[in-house]
């Protein structure tokens, strides 16, 4: 407890805490699931003015909202952060893996249609809605209790170009009409990546849905054995045209895949795309291009 208190005391609301370290410490305390509206302030003596609270709006099994200072997190239990948001800047992409996923714009700078499997706290949905005003966006979320928290995370209301639908992502990919330019997969639940979103048949359906030119962007756990299996399955579904990028923080790897014969592009093409993207967006695309370049080199050596 003392380590957690010292970490909290060192951070002002909106400051730059090492959130991974904080959550490791907090989850290591093994709190019982709190009652709705629980205030943890008393559990952390001497934390000053930093707000710390948990709300469990859907009872003993649904998602929880955890507030620490300027950060609001979505959790299913005390072991995993599903999503996070800065209360003072709801559109900021707090976690690196989301910024890496937004790197899809280096490959498809101006998509007309995006589909997402998994809403969470809506970080990617908000980023796409804000920075791609001409794009049609559909978010598929299987859990109605997650959707019910969309206002807490400032997810835009449904309109003519944005919608959140409650459906099974596997069924949606297999049966829905239309063809997206980009398909984002971030469908983790309280137990990790569901088996249905891990099967070769699912990735085959993703390839079928995207056609020859669409781009798949998948968030996977950085577990050496599990990742290797899933990466091979995705690559097999997309004719070997898949590259993976580790997030700066531990825990995630992002796979980009496309059946397009021009994918993956050359490093020069990637750098050119970064140069032409708007520099004041929430993502530093030049930095992401530098992160992706080694993966392109590895792929070219294997091809």
ZAMARGU-4260 file (C-alpha; in steps of 0.2 Angstrom, whole numbers, plus 5000, padded with zeros to 4 digits):
<rodrens>
0) 5000/5000/5000 | 5014/5012/5004 | 5021/5011/4987 | 5004/5015/4979 | 5002/5030/4990
5) 5019/5037/4986 | 5015/5035/4968 | 4999/5044/4969 | 5006/5058/4980 | 5019/5061/4966
10) 5006/5064/4953 | 4995/5079/4951 | 4978/5077/4941 | 4982/5077/4923 | 5001/5074/4926
15) 5012/5061/4918 | 5011/5046/4930 | 5018/5029/4925 | 5001/5022/4923 | 5007/5004/4920
20) 5017/5005/4936 | 5002/5012/4945 | 4990/4999/4939 | 5002/4985/4943 | 5003/4992/4961
25) 4984/4995/4963 | 4979/4978/4956 | 4992/4969/4967 | 4982/4975/4982 | 4968/4963/4976
30) 4954/4973/4982 | 4937/4965/4983 | 4925/4971/4970 | 4918/4987/4977 | 4900/4992/4979
35) 4892/5004/4967 | 4898/5022/4970 | 4913/5016/4981 | 4925/5030/4986 | 4943/5023/4988
40) 4949/5039/4995 | 4949/5032/5013 | 4959/5016/5007 | 4973/5027/5002 | 4978/5038/5016
45) 4987/5054/5013 | 4983/5056/4994 | 4978/5075/4996 | 4967/5082/4982 | 4969/5068/4970
50) 4951/5060/4966 | 4951/5041/4967 | 4935/5032/4965 | 4927/5016/4958 | 4909/5014/4951
55) 4901/4998/4947 | 4885/5003/4938 | 4881/4985/4932 | 4883/4975/4948 | 4894/4961/4952
60) 4899/4955/4935 | 4898/4971/4923 | 4912/4983/4919 | 4918/4995/4932 | 4923/5014/4930
65) 4939/5018/4940 | 4945/5036/4942 | 4962/5041/4947 | 4965/5060/4946 | 4963/5065/4928
70) 4961/5047/4921 | 4945/5037/4919 | 4947/5019/4916 | 4936/5005/4910 | 4939/4988/4919
75) 4931/4971/4921 | 4941/4966/4936 | 4957/4971/4945 | 4969/4963/4933 | 4967/4972/4916
80) 4963/4990/4910 | 4951/4989/4895 | 4952/5007/4891 | 4957/5024/4898 | 4953/5042/4895
85) 4960/5059/4901 | 4945/5068/4908 | 4953/5085/4904 | 4956/5079/4885 | 4944/5066/4881
90) 4951/5064/4863 | 4969/5061/4868 | 4975/5044/4864 | 4981/5039/4881 | 4989/5022/4877
95) 5002/5019/4864 | 4994/5004/4857 | 4979/5015/4851 | 4992/5027/4843 | 5000/5013/4834
100) 4983/5006/4828 | 4980/5024/4821 | 4995/5021/4811 | 4984/5013/4798 | 4983/5030/4790
105) 5001/5028/4784 | 4994/5014/4773 | 4977/5020/4770 | 4977/5039/4773 | 4960/5044/4768
110) 4948/5029/4770 | 4930/5031/4765 | 4923/5017/4777 | 4930/5011/4793 | 4923/4996/4804
115) 4928/4992/4821 | 4926/4977/4832 | 4926/4982/4850 | 4921/4999/4857 | 4929/4999/4875
120) 4931/5017/4880 | 4929/5023/4862 | 4947/5029/4860 | 4949/5024/4842 | 4931/5028/4838
125) 4933/5046/4844 | 4950/5048/4835 | 4943/5042/4818 | 4927/5052/4820 | 4937/5068/4824
130) 4951/5067/4811 | 4942/5058/4797 | 4926/5069/4795 | 4922/5062/4777 | 4923/5044/4783
135) 4909/5033/4788 | 4912/5023/4804 | 4903/5008/4811 | 4908/5001/4828 | 4902/4984/4833
140) 4901/4980/4852 | 4894/4963/4859 | 4892/4970/4877 | 4877/4981/4879 | 4884/4987/4896
145) 4900/4993/4888 | 4889/5003/4875 | 4879/5010/4890 | 4895/5019/4896 | 4898/5028/4880
150) 4893/5045/4887 | 4905/5043/4901 | 4919/5042/4888 | 4912/5055/4877 | 4909/5044/4863
155) 4900/5054/4849 | 4881/5051/4847 | 4875/5041/4832 | 4873/5051/4816 | 4873/5050/4797
160) 4892/5044/4797 | 4894/5036/4814 | 4885/5022/4823 | 4888/5010/4837 | 4878/4994/4835
165) 4876/4979/4848 | 4881/4963/4839 | 4893/4949/4838 | 4908/4955/4829 | 4911/4937/4821
170) 4894/4936/4814 | 4895/4954/4808 | 4911/4951/4798 | 4904/4936/4791 | 4886/4942/4786
175) 4885/4961/4785 | 4884/4970/4768 | 4897/4982/4761 | 4916/4982/4761 | 4926/4993/4772
180) 4943/5001/4768 | 4950/4998/4785 | 4944/4985/4798 | 4950/4988/4816 | 4950/4973/4828
185) 4951/4977/4847 | 4939/4965/4854 | 4946/4960/4871 | 4934/4956/4885 | 4937/4952/4904
190) 4946/4936/4900 | 4956/4942/4885 | 4954/4940/4867 | 4939/4929/4864 | 4942/4912/4855
195) 4930/4917/4841 | 4941/4932/4837 | 4956/4921/4836 | 4951/4907/4824 | 4958/4906/4806
200) 4941/4905/4800 | 4937/4922/4807 | 4953/4930/4799 | 4948/4922/4783 | 4931/4931/4784
205) 4940/4947/4788 | 4950/4945/4772 | 4934/4941/4762 | 4926/4956/4769 | 4940/4968/4765
210) 4943/4961/4748 | 4959/4964/4739 | 4963/4982/4744 | 4956/4983/4762 | 4967/4984/4778
215) 4966/4974/4794 | 4973/4981/4810 | 4972/4969/4824 | 4977/4972/4843 | 4984/4956/4850
220) 4992/4952/4867 | 5011/4952/4868 | 5011/4934/4874 | 5025/4926/4865 | 5016/4909/4861
225) 4999/4916/4859 | 5005/4930/4848 | 5015/4919/4837 | 5000/4908/4833 | 4988/4922/4830
230) 5001/4931/4819 | 5003/4915/4808 | 4985/4914/4806 | 4982/4932/4801 | 4997/4930/4789
235) 4990/4914/4781 | 4973/4922/4778 | 4982/4937/4770 | 4994/4928/4758 | 5008/4932/4770
240) 5006/4950/4769 | 5006/4955/4787 | 5018/4965/4798 | 5018/4967/4817 | 5023/4982/4828
245) 5025/4981/4847 | 5018/4995/4857 | 5030/5005/4868 | 5022/4999/4884 | 5022/4980/4887
250) 5006/4970/4883 | 5001/4973/4865 | 5007/4970/4848 | 4998/4977/4832 | 4997/4968/4816
255) 4993/4976/4799 | 4988/4965/4785 | 4981/4966/4768 | 4979/4955/4752 | 4984/4970/4742
260) 4999/4966/4731 | 5007/4983/4735 | 5006/4979/4754 | 5017/4981/4763 | 5024/4997/4755
265) 5042/5002/4754 | 5049/5013/4768 | 5051/5027/4756 | 5032/5026/4752 | 5028/5025/4771
270) 5039/5041/4775 | 5030/5050/4761 | 5013/5046/4768 | 5019/5052/4785 | 5025/5069/4778
275) 5008/5072/4770 | 4997/5068/4785 | 4992/5083/4796 | 5005/5086/4809 | 4994/5093/4823
280) 4984/5077/4825 | 4984/5067/4840 | 4997/5054/4832 | 5014/5058/4827 | 5014/5049/4811
285) 5033/5052/4807 | 5037/5044/4823 | 5025/5029/4819 | 5033/5027/4802 | 5050/5026/4811
290) 5043/5012/4822 | 5035/5003/4807 | 5051/5004/4796 | 5060/4989/4804 | 5045/4978/4802
295) 5045/4982/4783 | 5063/4978/4782 | 5060/4961/4791 | 5046/4957/4779 | 5056/4962/4763
300) 5070/4950/4769 | 5058/4936/4771 | 5048/4939/4755
</rodrens>
